[in-house]
Amino acid sequence: MTITRENTEANQAHWRRVLGKDRAPGAAERTPTQAERFAAWSASVQAAERKAPASDARTVVAAARASAFTAYQVGDQRHAADGMLWRRVA
């Protein structure tokens, strides 16, 4: 079989039958980019967080974050990460 412009479709159909390909290859399905995957994941996490009830642990953490950068007055006591108690003296 020679390939000419007139019999291109016939050649393609012939070789599809010979090679066992039922149909022409379709356009490759586009995979989402990293930014699109991250946006979808972020949206699902935010939706789950909106549905979840506020727990005691969340409120404790939120209160600690809110008070972490408040004024530290003379005489106040704070606990360090290692558990030591620090008192402001000056």
Helices and strands as residue ranges (DSSP letters): H 8-19, H 34-51, H 56-68, E 77-79, E 85-87
